[in-house]
Amino acid sequence: MQSSLTQQKSSSDSTTHTREQKYRIQTTIPALASIWWSLKPRSREMLWKDLPSPAKSAVSSLHWMWYDTKTRDDQNPEHPYKPFPRREYFQRLHELAERESILFIEKSRTMMMSWWAVAEDMHYVMTHPPATVIFWAQDQDRSVVLRDYAWVLWENSHPAIKESFPVLRPRERQAFNELEFKSGAKCLALPGKDPDKIRSLHPTRLIMDEACFIENGGEAFDVAISSKVPKVKVISSAAPGWFRMLTKPAIPDHQGDSNNAPAGF
């Protein structure tokens, strides 16, 4: 993959003139993902315009969700596989996920919050090996559902994404609660009964799904914070409990409104 950008630089001697200097990036999709956030914002903005879609998906989880992968709708067996809907709140959540280390999200079924959270964190570990995300739910079956979401997203990705971020083994030959990449990155599904597992595994990302109903959910969250997990997403229906006690006083936050900025910015 090859992308180029042009910048204007000025130099002065006896007269002032402007000269054009070209910068050319020639790299692979995985390498681009690894250096993307080290580039200056202006460079990223200019490069973005000329990147092919799979390369954009490697550096932007939201672009990947909207254009280069599909979810599974079990309520529509005739056409079950669909891209994420182009809803504005996904852009806003994407911006918050980039900005905040901890997110508490009250959800309804139709918002696809579990799919979104899995996609955000799976994309990160996939493109930043050997990172690990833990899917934490009420029991093993519910946590494995999140792992299944991750497999659906990888299997329905653009071929260039699958080639750039290959899995270690086919799905049927991996552990029932894992999705492991050849790079060492991993998605791991665990039942939410032993908070100490978070401390012992040192994950890069943690998703707590239906947190209101997880046994020892508040303790697990405390362990995640004390263990300094870099990013934590706590998602639940709004039911009485420790989760609702924390979200009830929330107020609107207008910082960072996108103004229809491109996905990834």
C-alpha positions in Angstrom: 0.0 0.0 0.0 1.3 3.4 -0.9 0.1 6.8 0.2 1.6 10.3 -0.2 1.0 13.7 1.1 2.3 17.1 0.1 3.2 19.9 2.4 4.2 23.5 1.7 7.4 24.6 3.4 9.1 28.0 3.1 12.7 29.0 3.3 14.4 32.4 3.2 17.7 33.6 1.7 18.1 36.9 -0.2 14.4 36.4 -1.4 11.5 34.6 0.2 10.1 31.7 -1.8 8.0 28.6 -1.2 9.0 25.2 -2.2 7.1 22.0 -2.3 8.4 19.0 -0.5 6.7 15.6 -0.9 6.5 12.9 1.8 5.7 9.4 0.7 4.7 6.5 3.0 5.2 3.1 1.6 4.2 0.5 4.1 1.9 -2.5 4.9 -1.5 -2.2 6.5 -0.3 -3.6 9.9 2.7 -1.3 9.9 0.4 1.7 9.1 -1.8 0.8 12.1 1.2 0.7 14.4 2.5 4.2 13.4 -0.8 6.0 12.7 -1.2 7.8 16.1 2.5 8.8 16.1 1.9 10.9 13.0 1.0 14.6 13.4 -2.8 15.3 13.1 -2.3 17.3 9.9 -0.4 14.4 8.3 -3.1 11.9 9.3 -5.8 14.2 7.9 -4.0 14.5 4.5 -3.1 10.8 4.3 -6.7 9.8 5.2 -8.0 11.2 1.9 -6.0 8.9 -0.3 -6.0 5.7 1.8 -7.9 2.7 0.4 -10.8 1.5 2.5 -9.0 -1.4 4.2 -6.2 0.8 5.3 -8.7 3.3 6.8 -10.3 0.4 8.6 -6.9 -0.6 10.1 -6.5 2.8 11.7 -10.2 3.6 12.5 -12.4 1.2 14.3 -15.5 3.2 13.3 -14.6 3.0 9.6 -14.1 -0.7 9.9 -17.5 -1.1 11.6 -19.3 1.0 8.9 -17.6 -0.2 5.8 -15.4 -3.3 6.2 -17.1 -5.8 8.5 -20.6 -7.0 9.4 -22.6 -7.9 12.5 -25.1 -10.7 12.8 -28.8 -10.1 13.3 -30.3 -13.2 14.7 -33.8 -11.7 14.3 -33.4 -11.7 10.5 -32.4 -15.2 9.5 -32.8 -14.5 5.8 -30.3 -11.6 5.8 -28.4 -11.9 9.1 -25.1 -10.2 8.3 -25.1 -6.4 8.1 -22.7 -3.5 8.6 -23.2 -1.4 11.7 -25.9 1.2 11.0 -24.7 4.7 10.2 -26.1 6.2 13.4 -24.6 9.4 14.8 -24.3 8.1 18.3 -21.7 5.6 17.2 -19.5 8.5 16.1 -20.0 10.1 19.5 -19.2 6.9 21.3 -16.1 6.3 19.2 -14.8 9.8 20.2 -15.5 9.2 23.8 -13.8 5.8 23.7 -10.7 7.4 22.2 -10.7 10.1 24.8 -11.8 8.5 28.1 -10.2 5.6 30.0 -13.5 4.6 31.7 -16.9 4.6 30.1 -20.2 3.7 31.7 -23.0 3.2 29.1 -26.7 2.5 29.8 -28.0 0.5 27.0 -31.2 -0.8 25.4 -31.2 -3.8 23.1 -31.7 -1.9 19.9 -28.6 0.3 20.5 -26.2 -2.6 19.8 -23.9 -1.4 22.6 -22.4 -4.9 23.2 -21.6 -5.2 19.5 -20.0 -1.7 19.4 -17.9 -2.3 22.6 -16.6 -5.6 21.3 -15.8 -4.1 17.9 -13.9 -1.1 19.5 -11.8 -3.2 21.7 -11.3 -6.1 19.4 -10.0 -3.6 16.7 -7.6 -2.2 19.2 -6.0 -5.5 20.3 -6.0 -6.7 16.7 -4.0 -3.7 15.5 -1.9 -3.3 18.7 -0.4 -6.8 19.5 0.1 -8.4 21.9 -2.8 -6.6 23.6 -5.6 -8.5 25.3 -9.3 -7.7 25.8 -11.4 -9.5 28.4 -15.1 -9.9 27.9 -16.6 -10.1 31.4 -20.3 -11.1 31.8 -22.6 -12.8 34.3 -21.6 -16.4 33.4 -19.4 -18.3 30.9 -22.2 -18.6 28.3 -22.9 -14.9 28.3 -19.3 -14.0 28.0 -18.7 -16.5 25.2 -21.5 -14.7 23.3 -19.3 -11.6 23.2 -16.4 -13.8 22.0 -18.7 -15.0 19.3 -19.4 -11.4 18.3 -15.6 -11.0 17.8 -15.4 -14.0 15.6 -18.4 -12.8 13.5 -16.7 -9.4 13.0 -13.3 -10.9 12.0 -14.9 -13.5 9.7 -17.0 -10.9 7.9 -14.1 -8.4 7.6 -12.7 -7.2 4.3 -10.2 -9.8 2.9 -7.3 -7.4 3.2 -8.1 -7.0 7.0 -8.2 -10.7 7.5 -4.9 -11.1 5.6 -3.3 -8.3 7.5 -4.4 -9.5 11.0 -4.7 -13.3 10.7 -5.9 -15.5 13.5 -3.7 -18.1 15.0 -5.9 -21.1 14.1 -9.4 -21.5 12.5 -12.3 -20.9 14.9 -13.0 -24.6 15.4 -9.4 -25.2 16.6 -9.3 -22.4 19.1 -10.4 -22.6 22.7 -14.1 -22.2 23.2 -13.6 -18.8 25.0 -10.8 -17.3 22.9 -10.0 -15.5 19.6 -6.3 -15.5 19.3 -4.3 -13.8 16.5 -1.0 -14.9 15.1 0.5 -11.7 16.5 -0.3 -12.8 20.1 -3.3 -10.4 20.5 -6.2 -12.1 22.1 -9.9 -11.8 23.0 -10.8 -13.8 26.1 -14.3 -14.5 27.5 -14.5 -15.0 31.3 -17.4 -15.4 33.7 -17.7 -12.5 36.1 -17.3 -14.5 39.4 -13.7 -14.1 40.3 -12.5 -10.5 40.1 -8.9 -11.5 40.8 -8.6 -12.9 37.3 -8.5 -9.3 36.0 -5.5 -8.6 38.2 -3.7 -11.8 37.2 -4.2 -11.5 33.5 -3.2 -7.8 33.1 -5.6 -7.0 30.2 -5.2 -4.0 28.0 -9.0 -3.6 27.6 -11.9 -4.8 29.7 -15.6 -4.9 28.8 -18.1 -5.6 31.6 -21.5 -6.4 29.9 -24.8 -6.2 31.8 -22.7 -5.1 34.7 -25.7 -4.6 37.0 -26.2 -8.3 37.0 -22.6 -9.5 37.4 -21.9 -11.2 40.7 -19.3 -9.0 42.5 -19.5 -6.6 39.6 -18.6 -3.6 41.7 -15.6 -5.5 43.2 -14.5 -6.4 39.7 -14.6 -2.8 38.6 -12.6 -1.8 41.7 -10.0 -4.5 40.8 -9.8 -3.2 37.2 -9.2 0.4 38.4 -6.6 -0.6 41.0 -4.9 -2.8 38.4 -4.7 0.2 36.1 -6.4 -1.5 33.1 -5.9 1.2 30.4 -9.5 1.2 29.0 -12.6 -0.1 30.8 -16.1 -0.1 29.3 -19.0 -0.9 31.7 -22.3 -1.5 29.9 -25.6 -2.4 31.4 -29.4 -2.0 31.3 -30.5 0.5 33.8 -31.4 -1.6 36.8 -31.0 -0.8 40.5 -27.5 -1.4 41.9 -23.9 -0.2 42.0 -23.9 0.6 38.2 -27.0 2.8 38.4 -25.7 4.6 41.5 -22.7 5.8 39.5 -24.6 6.7 36.3 -27.6 8.4 37.9 -25.9 11.8 38.4 -24.4 12.0 34.9 -24.9 15.2 32.9 -24.6 16.0 29.2 -21.0 16.3 27.8 -20.6 18.4 24.6 -16.8 18.3 24.5 -15.4 17.1 21.3 -18.5 17.2 19.2 -17.5 15.9 15.8 -19.2 18.3 13.4 -19.3 15.3 10.9 -15.5 14.8 11.0 -14.3 11.7 9.1 -14.3 8.4 11.0 -11.0 8.2 12.8 -10.6 11.9 13.6 
